[in-house]
Amino acid sequence: MEWGGPGRSSSARYGYHDAEGSGRILVVDDTDQIRTLIRVNLELEGYEVIEARDGEEALEILADTSQPLPDVITVDALMPRRDGWWTVSMIRADPRLMDIPIIMVTASVQSHHRAQAEQAGVDGFIAKPFEPDELLALIGILAVGGRV
């Protein structure tokens, strides 16, 4: 697949260069291979990627006020210690974090899981396995304040 067409970077394709944010994405997933897949694709687009293995680690990262907040968070649903639904609800309950767009990227695709994700406050939902450009497009939209 050609990314962005001749003379255009895929970053331009996804609208990243129009973003006013920091270009930081927090990727929360307990599977090393999924985090690596997402990180590599995002870094190729010019994003800075921060990784967490579960919701507990994600909240520790987000609590560090010396670092800029991410523009978008991707989170898996099923993880050890703290799952994605708990993580999303904790982020939405924090006034400092509540407006950060969140995409749930998960193999838990049953209708009640999707409803639970919406109830928790996710902005997007992508089923595993996924096409990286589908995730990149959604991140590009949300990173610039768009809605899906």
Secondary structure in CASP SS format (residue, H / E / C, confidence):
PFRMAT SS
TARGET T0000
AUTHOR 0000-0000-0000
METHOD secondary structure of the structure
MODEL  1
M C 1.00
E C 1.00
W C 1.00
G C 1.00
G C 1.00
P C 1.00
G C 1.00
R C 1.00
S C 1.00
S H 1.00
S H 1.00
A H 1.00
R H 1.00
Y H 1.00
G C 1.00
Y H 1.00
H H 1.00
D H 1.00
A C 1.00
E C 1.00
G C 1.00
S C 1.00
G C 1.00
R E 1.00
I E 1.00
L E 1.00
V E 1.00
V E 1.00
D C 1.00
D C 1.00
T C 1.00
D H 1.00
Q H 1.00
I H 1.00
R H 1.00
T H 1.00
L H 1.00
I H 1.00
R H 1.00
V H 1.00
N H 1.00
L H 1.00
E H 1.00
L H 1.00
E C 1.00
G C 1.00
Y C 1.00
E E 1.00
V E 1.00
I E 1.00
E E 1.00
A E 1.00
R C 1.00
D C 1.00
G H 1.00
E H 1.00
E H 1.00
A H 1.00
L H 1.00
E H 1.00
I H 1.00
L H 1.00
A H 1.00
D C 1.00
T C 1.00
S C 1.00
Q C 1.00
P C 1.00
L C 1.00
P C 1.00
D C 1.00
V E 1.00
I E 1.00
T E 1.00
V E 1.00
D C 1.00
A C 1.00
L C 1.00
M C 1.00
P C 1.00
R C 1.00
R C 1.00
D C 1.00
G H 1.00
W H 1.00
W H 1.00
T H 1.00
V H 1.00
S H 1.00
M H 1.00
I H 1.00
R H 1.00
A H 1.00
D C 1.00
P C 1.00
R C 1.00
L C 1.00
M C 1.00
D C 1.00
I C 1.00
P C 1.00
I E 1.00
I E 1.00
M E 1.00
V E 1.00
T E 1.00
A C 1.00
S C 1.00
V C 1.00
Q C 1.00
S H 1.00
H H 1.00
H H 1.00
R H 1.00
A H 1.00
Q H 1.00
A H 1.00
E H 1.00
Q H 1.00
A H 1.00
G C 1.00
V C 1.00
D C 1.00
G E 1.00
F E 1.00
I E 1.00
A E 1.00
K C 1.00
P C 1.00
F C 1.00
E C 1.00
P H 1.00
D H 1.00
E H 1.00
L H 1.00
L H 1.00
A H 1.00
L H 1.00
I H 1.00
G H 1.00
I H 1.00
L H 1.00
A H 1.00
V C 1.00
G C 1.00
G C 1.00
R C 1.00
V C 1.00
END
